[in-house]
Amino acid sequence: MKIKLCGMMRCEDIAYANEAMPDYIGFIFANGRRRTVTKEHAAKMKAMLSPKIKSVAVFLDNDINDVIDIANSGIADLIQLHGSEDISYLEKLRKAIPSDMPIIKAFSVKSEEDVKRAYMFPSDYLLLDNGNGGTGKAFSWELLGEGLSKQVFLAGGISTENIADAVKLSPYCIDVSSGAETNGVKDREKMLALVKAVRFNNQQGKG
């Protein structure tokens, strides 16, 4: 099992990430979000990031040309689409970015039908969340039924308090943003604890 810490905003956040060593970190390029960073600042943070950690560029209904620009800039190792992007958008994007760059498509989960709809989408990975991300609240994990299939990033309200329960669902990756923060900024101790919880699970042979 892997872990992603999303919403890196400061150089200090990258220093904490390099210490905690999650599998992924996220830079948010969605317009108008509190954690949104500029291309220039993301490039600076990417240069500081350990090469062992992959960076995810997160978008929400951005103009596709902006996504393509970031994808080809060296800032991102993966692309995450967190809005209403459809299959047509996905196909156009695939043709314009590196062929080996994975794409994650996020879905807001309110019902079992939302989960079924997500599994039908032809992205490399799926992300199941509550709303459009950054809400700090979990969706009802009971909607996942018997568990998770495909390569799913599980997001929404995961923190040091409930990560043990999230791990039991056996997602491909645990995705945390606000749960790794205190007063709106990344918290070193929380970041270390979250990664430690996932690594402990892996050592137990459960993920």
N, C-alpha and C positions, 0 to 999 in steps of 0.2 A: 504494500500500500504506500502511496505517495502523499505528499502534502504540499499545498500551494498557499503562500501568504500573499494576499493581494492588496493593492492600493499603496504601493511604495511612493512616498512623497518627498522624503528628505534623504540627504546623504547619510545621515545617522541610521535611517531605516536599512540602508544597504549594508552598513557596518554590522548591524544586528543580524541581518540575514546571513552574512558571511560567517558569523559566529554560530548561528543556529543550524545552518545548512539545510533548508527545505529543498525539495526537488524543483519547485517553481516559485517565482515571484511574479506579481502582476503590476504593470503600469497601466493606468486608466487614461484613455484618450477620449472617452465619451464626453460630449459637450455639456457644460454646465453642472458637472458633478463636483462635490467637495474635494475629492481626491484626484481630480483631473490634473495631469501634468503636461507640459509642453514637450514637443519633440526634442528641443535642445536640452532640456533638463533631464529627460529620460535617457538621452544619449550619454550625458555625464554620469548618471547613475549606473547605466549599463557598463560603462568602462570600469567602474569600481567593483562590479559584481563578480564573484567567483565564477570562473568558467565551468565549474561543476553544477552551477544552478542555472536552469533555463528560465528565460524571461517570456512572459505572456503579455501581448498588447491587447488591451480590452477596449472594445468599441460598442456603441449603442446607436444604431441607425445613422452612423457617420456616412458622409459621402464616400462612395467606394474608392474614389481616387485618393482620398486621404489615407484610407486603409492600405491601399497598394503602396503608397509612398513610405509609410512606416514599415510595411512588410519587407520592402527592398532596401531599407536603410541600415540594416544590421542591428537595430535596436531590439528586435523581437525574434524569438525562436519559434513561437507559436502565436496564432491569432485567435482571439476569442470574440465572438459576435453575441452581444447580449440584448439585442433588440428584436425587431420584427423582420429581420433579414430572411428572405425566402430562398428556395432552391436556385432560382435564377440568379440571385445575388451571389450565392455560393459558387455557382459555376463560373460566373464572370471573374470572381476573385481568384479562383484556382488557376485560371489561365494567365493571370498577371503577376503571380507571386512565385517564389521558388517552389519547385515541384515537390520537394521534401518537407515543406513547412506545414505542420498539422494545423487543422482548424477545429476549434471548439465551438459548438453552438449551445447557447444557454436557453433554458426554458423555465418559465414560471409555472410552478406546480400548485394547482388548486384542486385537482381531481385526478382520479385514476386515468381518465381519458387524456389528460395532459401528459402523463408519463408514457402512455402508449403512442401518442403523437410524437413525442421526443424520440422514441426508439426508431421511428420510421424515417427520421431525418438523416441524410447521407453525409454527415460530417465525420471527421476522424474521431472526435470525442464529443460527449454530451455533458452539459452542466445543468444540474437540477437545482433550482433556487426558489426563493420566495420573492416574488415581484421581480423588479429589474436590478436587483443586487444592492448591497450596502444597507439593507434594511435593519440588520442586526437581529432579525427574527427568523426562526426556522419554520418551514412548512410542516405539515403533518406527515411524519415519516411512515405512518401506517399506510399511506397511499402507495407506498412502494411494494406492498404485498409481501411476496416471499423473499424479496431481496433485489439486488441490482444486477442487471445484465449489461453487456457492452462495456465500453470503457467510460465510466461515469465519474465526473467530478461532482461531489456532493457539497453544496454550499447553503448558506442561509442560517444565520444565528448560531454557528458553531463556535464554541469558546472552550476555555480550560475546564469549565464546569460540566459540559456535556459531550466532550470529545470522545470519552470512553463509549458512550452510547452510539455516537456516529460511527466509530470504528467497527462496532458490531454489525453494521449494515454491509460491511466489506465493499465499499466503493473502490474504484481504481485510485481516486485521489480525494483527500479532504481539502476543502477550499475555505480559507478563513480570511476575513477582512477586518470588520469591526471587533471581532472577538480577540484580535491580537493588539487592540488599542486600549489606551486609557486617556480619557479626556480628548478624544479625537486624534491622537497621534500614536504611532506604533510604540509598543511597550516591549522592551528587551526581554524582561522576565517572562512575559506571556508568550512571546515568540519562541523562546527557548523551551518553555514547558509544552507548548503545542507540538513542536517537532519531536521532543522527547517522548511524548505519549504515543505518537505514530511509530517511532523507531522501536519503542518497547514492544508494541504490538507485533511488529515484524520479527523481532527477536524471539517472540513466543511462537512463531511459526503460523500466525493467523492471517497474514496478509503480505 
